[in-house]
Amino acid sequence: MKLTPEIAQFLDYCYDWYGHGGVYDHGATSLQIANCVLTHLNNPDREAEFHGDSLDREHVREWLSKIYGLEEIRKGVAA
């Protein structure tokens, strides 16, 4: 798959949400996010076209959980 400007921007968008220090910090690395974006894009069961929006971002979050077991890191919350 070719890295288009749209996909590159979406990778950055996902990292801003799920990467270290992100809005919903999952501690995901750029490589983990890239893998999950590719998994999402290549998913034959994907029901909607890729738009690089919040719906696509949420699917990437689901793949981060399924593939890597990542969840949001809650700072200052006792376990």
Phi, psi and omega in degrees: 000136181279137178278101179273163175302325179296316180291318179300318178295321179294322176301313178298318179301313179295321179296321179299335179267314191246356178279180180303123180079010182287174180306312173241076186303114174254359182071019183288142175274165177300321180294318178298316179296316179300318178298318181289326175296314178297319178299315179297313183294327182267003182291115181292344180267002180298128187269340184236155175294152178287129176235354181069029184254190183295330177295314176297319180300318180295325176294322176297319177300318179297319178293324177300321179288313183294314186279316188249354182070023182276140176225169180298135176272117181263109182282134175077011179251125180289140181280000000 
